[in-house]
Amino acid sequence: MVVVTSRDGLGWPSRPALAAESGALVSVARSLALKLGRTGTTVNVVAALPPEGSPLRGAGRPENTHLYEPEALAPQPVTAQDIAETAASLLDGRSGYVTGQVLYCCGGASLLSSLSV
């Protein structure tokens, strides 16, 4: 099982509702991984940067903050295909020993966020 959510679970001042939703999905997925692990069922999360064309993309600077929306370090923007392929890799039988993990599909944008975690 793969849950796809946004990287907003790391927190962002202009999207607290998305942060709550994303964080809740990560918590549910990790709880399911604990519950289902002995059955051989894997449960992981792909936390993605909003793909090209998303209304969340390029939201810029939230009002009254010094923060800027993180951008991918990769030369190309994250696409829906990138997110789908990341999820597919976790569903591949060769990833059968990976469970309860969060994999960020963001072209490196989450690196700066992780410095404060």
C-alpha positions as a Markdown table, in Angstrom:
| # | Residue | x | y | z |
|---|---|---|---|---|
| 1 | Met | 0.0 | 0.0 | 0.0 |
| 2 | Val | 1.3 | 3.5 | -0.8 |
| 3 | Val | -0.3 | 6.7 | 0.4 |
| 4 | Val | 0.4 | 9.8 | -1.7 |
| 5 | Thr | 0.3 | 13.1 | 0.1 |
| 6 | Ser | 2.0 | 16.5 | 0.0 |
| 7 | Arg | 5.2 | 17.5 | 1.8 |
| 8 | Asp | 3.1 | 20.0 | 3.6 |
| 9 | Gly | 3.2 | 17.7 | 6.6 |
| 10 | Leu | 6.6 | 19.4 | 7.3 |
| 11 | Gly | 4.6 | 22.6 | 7.9 |
| 12 | Trp | 4.0 | 25.7 | 5.9 |
| 13 | Pro | 2.5 | 28.9 | 7.4 |
| 14 | Ser | -0.2 | 29.5 | 4.7 |
| 15 | Arg | -1.4 | 25.9 | 4.6 |
| 16 | Pro | -2.1 | 24.6 | 8.1 |
| 17 | Ala | -5.1 | 22.5 | 7.0 |
| 18 | Leu | -2.9 | 20.7 | 4.4 |
| 19 | Ala | -0.2 | 20.2 | 7.0 |
| 20 | Ala | -2.8 | 18.6 | 9.3 |
| 21 | Glu | -4.1 | 16.3 | 6.5 |
| 22 | Ser | -0.7 | 15.3 | 5.4 |
| 23 | Gly | 0.6 | 14.6 | 8.9 |
| 24 | Ala | -2.6 | 12.6 | 9.6 |
| 25 | Leu | -2.0 | 10.5 | 6.5 |
| 26 | Val | 1.6 | 9.8 | 7.5 |
| 27 | Ser | 0.4 | 8.7 | 11.0 |
| 28 | Val | -2.3 | 6.4 | 9.7 |
| 29 | Ala | 0.1 | 4.8 | 7.2 |
| 30 | Arg | 2.8 | 4.2 | 9.8 |
| 31 | Ser | 0.1 | 2.7 | 12.2 |
| 32 | Leu | -1.1 | 0.4 | 9.4 |
| 33 | Ala | 2.5 | -0.6 | 8.7 |
| 34 | Leu | 2.9 | -1.6 | 12.3 |
| 35 | Lys | -0.5 | -3.5 | 12.2 |
| 36 | Leu | 0.0 | -5.2 | 8.9 |
| 37 | Gly | 3.8 | -5.8 | 8.9 |
| 38 | Arg | 3.6 | -9.4 | 10.1 |
| 39 | Thr | 1.2 | -10.2 | 7.3 |
| 40 | Gly | 3.7 | -9.2 | 4.6 |
| 41 | Thr | 1.7 | -6.1 | 3.7 |
| 42 | Thr | 3.9 | -3.0 | 3.3 |
| 43 | Val | 2.6 | 0.5 | 3.9 |
| 44 | Asn | 4.6 | 3.5 | 2.8 |
| 45 | Val | 4.1 | 7.2 | 2.1 |
| 46 | Val | 5.2 | 9.3 | -0.9 |
| 47 | Ala | 5.2 | 13.0 | 0.2 |
| 48 | Ala | 5.4 | 15.0 | -2.9 |
| 49 | Leu | 6.1 | 18.6 | -4.0 |
| 50 | Pro | 3.0 | 19.8 | -5.8 |
| 51 | Pro | 3.4 | 18.8 | -9.5 |
| 52 | Glu | 3.5 | 21.1 | -12.5 |
| 53 | Gly | 0.1 | 22.6 | -13.0 |
| 54 | Ser | -1.0 | 22.4 | -9.3 |
| 55 | Pro | -2.6 | 25.5 | -7.9 |
| 56 | Leu | -0.2 | 25.1 | -4.9 |
| 57 | Arg | 2.8 | 25.4 | -7.1 |
| 58 | Gly | 4.7 | 28.6 | -6.9 |
| 59 | Ala | 2.7 | 30.0 | -4.1 |
| 60 | Gly | 5.7 | 32.2 | -3.3 |
| 61 | Arg | 6.1 | 34.0 | 0.0 |
| 62 | Pro | 3.4 | 33.7 | 2.7 |
| 63 | Glu | 2.2 | 37.1 | 4.0 |
| 64 | Asn | 4.2 | 38.5 | 7.0 |
| 65 | Thr | 7.0 | 35.9 | 6.9 |
| 66 | His | 10.5 | 35.7 | 5.7 |
| 67 | Leu | 9.9 | 32.3 | 4.2 |
| 68 | Tyr | 9.8 | 31.3 | 0.5 |
| 69 | Glu | 8.2 | 28.3 | -1.0 |
| 70 | Pro | 10.8 | 25.6 | -1.3 |
| 71 | Glu | 11.8 | 24.7 | -4.9 |
| 72 | Ala | 13.2 | 21.5 | -6.3 |
| 73 | Leu | 17.0 | 21.4 | -6.6 |
| 74 | Ala | 16.6 | 19.2 | -9.6 |
| 75 | Pro | 16.8 | 20.9 | -13.0 |
| 76 | Gln | 13.3 | 19.8 | -14.0 |
| 77 | Pro | 10.1 | 20.4 | -12.0 |
| 78 | Val | 8.4 | 17.5 | -10.3 |
| 79 | Thr | 5.7 | 16.0 | -12.4 |
| 80 | Ala | 2.7 | 13.7 | -11.7 |
| 81 | Gln | 4.7 | 11.0 | -13.6 |
| 82 | Asp | 7.6 | 11.4 | -11.1 |
| 83 | Ile | 5.2 | 10.9 | -8.2 |
| 84 | Ala | 3.6 | 7.9 | -9.9 |
| 85 | Glu | 6.9 | 6.3 | -10.6 |
| 86 | Thr | 8.1 | 6.8 | -7.0 |
| 87 | Ala | 4.9 | 5.1 | -5.8 |
| 88 | Ala | 5.3 | 2.3 | -8.3 |
| 89 | Ser | 8.9 | 1.6 | -7.0 |
| 90 | Leu | 7.5 | 1.1 | -3.5 |
| 91 | Leu | 4.8 | -1.3 | -4.9 |
| 92 | Asp | 7.4 | -3.3 | -6.7 |
| 93 | Gly | 8.1 | -6.7 | -5.1 |
| 94 | Arg | 11.8 | -5.8 | -4.8 |
| 95 | Ser | 10.8 | -3.2 | -2.2 |
| 96 | Gly | 9.0 | -5.8 | -0.1 |
| 97 | Tyr | 11.2 | -5.1 | 2.9 |
| 98 | Val | 10.5 | -1.4 | 3.0 |
| 99 | Thr | 7.6 | -0.5 | 5.2 |
| 100 | Gly | 6.5 | 2.4 | 7.4 |
| 101 | Gln | 8.6 | 4.9 | 5.6 |
| 102 | Val | 8.1 | 8.4 | 4.1 |
| 103 | Leu | 9.8 | 9.0 | 0.8 |
| 104 | Tyr | 9.9 | 12.6 | -0.4 |
| 105 | Cys | 9.4 | 13.1 | -4.1 |
| 106 | Cys | 10.4 | 16.7 | -4.3 |
| 107 | Gly | 13.6 | 17.0 | -6.2 |
| 108 | Gly | 15.4 | 18.0 | -3.0 |
| 109 | Ala | 13.0 | 20.7 | -1.9 |
| 110 | Ser | 12.5 | 19.1 | 1.5 |
| 111 | Leu | 16.2 | 19.2 | 2.3 |
| 112 | Leu | 15.9 | 22.7 | 3.8 |
| 113 | Ser | 12.7 | 21.8 | 5.7 |
| 114 | Ser | 14.5 | 18.9 | 7.3 |
| 115 | Leu | 17.1 | 21.2 | 8.8 |
| 116 | Ser | 14.6 | 22.5 | 11.3 |
| 117 | Val | 13.0 | 19.1 | 12.1 |
